Amino acid sequence: MLRTAEIRAELTEGEDTHRLYWRSSLEFSLDCFICERTGRTTLFERGAEQALCSGSRSGFKRHHAPGRIAGFDTTSGRERLAVRALLDFWWAPFTDLRDGGKAAVPTGHAWVRLHLAYHCPTAKESGTAGIQTNLVRPHRITCKHCDLLLAVDQETPAVRLLA
């Protein structure tokens, strides 16, 4: 069954000297009917025709998963940096091979990690950062080179199942 999830996140920007921006990849927790394991971290890359499931620690290794980023919009404005991603993925019911749990369609409490990048003009180096649903809020994002505040993550990324 084809499903679509919408993911939204917004940051309050700090210093704009570092050109902070959203990277076009994200990780999302899905139940994978290919390796028949629940709660797999699945990597989605914009432009890729399929996602990549983390597999399991024993047995089934990383493998392609039926999913893609169907939409990826970013907004940067005065003191605000926002992203909206639409993920299309296939889902089917199964029983987890390892613990017997039943597969479920993601809910509004699904786990997601979003990636950011920036360039530090002081160090003349690039850097990366990220936010995810299970961080303590507010979460401060600082430059790894000069320790300058880049943004503040006030709210958990929103996940909504559309279809």
C-alpha positions in Angstrom: 0.0 0.0 0.0 1.4 3.4 -1.0 1.6 5.9 1.9 2.7 9.5 2.1 4.1 11.2 5.1 4.6 15.0 5.5 7.5 16.2 7.7 7.7 19.8 8.8 10.4 21.6 10.9 11.2 25.1 11.7 14.2 26.7 13.3 14.7 30.2 14.7 18.0 31.5 13.2 20.8 33.0 15.2 23.7 34.5 13.2 23.2 34.5 9.5 26.9 34.8 8.7 27.3 31.0 8.4 24.7 30.4 5.6 22.9 27.6 7.4 20.7 25.4 5.1 18.8 22.1 5.1 20.5 19.2 3.4 18.3 17.2 1.1 18.5 13.9 3.0 16.7 12.7 6.1 16.2 9.6 8.1 12.8 8.2 9.1 11.7 5.2 11.2 9.7 2.7 9.2 8.6 -0.9 9.5 10.3 -2.7 6.6 8.4 -5.5 4.9 11.5 -6.5 2.9 13.6 -7.5 5.9 10.5 -8.0 8.0 11.8 -5.8 10.9 10.0 -3.0 12.7 11.4 0.4 13.6 14.2 0.4 10.9 16.0 3.7 10.3 15.4 4.4 6.6 17.6 6.9 4.7 15.8 9.1 2.1 17.9 11.2 -0.4 16.3 13.8 -2.6 16.5 12.6 -6.2 17.1 9.0 -5.3 14.6 6.5 -6.8 14.6 4.4 -3.6 15.4 4.7 0.1 17.9 2.7 2.0 16.8 0.5 5.0 19.3 0.0 7.8 18.5 -3.7 8.0 19.2 -5.5 11.2 22.4 -6.1 13.2 22.4 -9.8 12.5 21.3 -11.4 9.3 19.7 -8.9 6.9 22.1 -6.0 6.1 21.4 -2.6 4.6 19.2 -2.8 1.5 17.1 -0.7 -0.8 13.6 0.1 0.4 10.6 1.2 -1.7 10.4 4.9 -0.8 11.5 8.3 -2.1 11.3 12.0 -1.3 8.3 13.2 -3.4 8.7 16.9 -2.4 11.3 18.9 -0.6 10.7 22.7 0.1 12.8 25.0 2.2 12.1 28.5 3.4 14.6 30.9 4.8 13.5 34.3 5.9 14.1 36.8 8.5 15.2 34.8 11.6 13.4 31.6 10.3 14.5 28.5 8.5 11.8 25.9 7.6 11.6 22.7 5.7 8.7 20.6 4.4 9.3 17.1 3.0 6.9 14.6 1.5 7.9 11.0 1.6 6.3 8.3 -0.5 6.8 4.7 0.7 5.3 1.3 0.4 3.9 -0.4 3.5 2.5 -3.9 4.0 1.5 -5.8 7.2 3.9 -8.4 8.6 5.1 -9.9 11.9 8.6 -9.0 12.9 11.0 -12.0 12.4 12.9 -11.3 15.6 10.5 -10.2 18.3 7.0 -11.1 16.9 5.8 -7.5 16.9 3.2 -6.4 14.3 4.1 -3.8 11.7 2.3 -0.5 11.9 2.0 2.5 9.6 3.9 5.5 11.0 2.0 7.8 13.4 2.4 11.4 14.3 5.0 10.2 16.9 7.3 8.7 14.3 11.1 9.3 14.7 12.8 11.5 12.1 16.2 13.1 11.8 16.8 16.1 9.5 20.3 17.3 8.4 21.7 20.8 8.1 24.9 22.2 6.7 26.8 25.5 7.0 30.0 27.3 6.2 32.0 29.0 9.0 33.6 32.2 7.7 36.0 32.4 10.6 37.5 28.9 10.2 36.8 28.8 6.5 35.5 25.3 7.0 32.1 23.6 6.4 30.1 21.9 9.1 27.0 19.8 9.6 24.4 19.6 12.3 21.0 18.0 12.7 17.8 17.8 14.6 15.6 14.8 15.4 12.3 14.2 17.2 13.8 12.8 20.4 16.0 15.8 21.4 15.3 17.9 24.5 13.9 21.2 23.4 14.9 23.9 23.1 17.9 22.6 21.2 20.7 25.0 20.4 22.7 24.5 17.2 26.2 26.0 17.3 29.1 26.1 14.9 31.6 23.3 15.6 34.4 25.6 14.7 33.7 29.0 16.4 30.9 28.0 18.8 28.6 30.8 17.4 24.8 30.2 17.8 23.4 29.2 14.4 19.8 28.4 15.3 17.4 27.2 18.0 15.1 24.3 17.5 12.0 25.1 19.7 9.6 22.4 18.5 9.8 18.8 17.6 9.5 18.1 13.8 5.9 17.4 12.9 5.1 14.1 11.2 1.7 13.7 9.5 0.4 10.7 7.5 -1.4 12.0 4.4 -2.4 8.8 2.7 
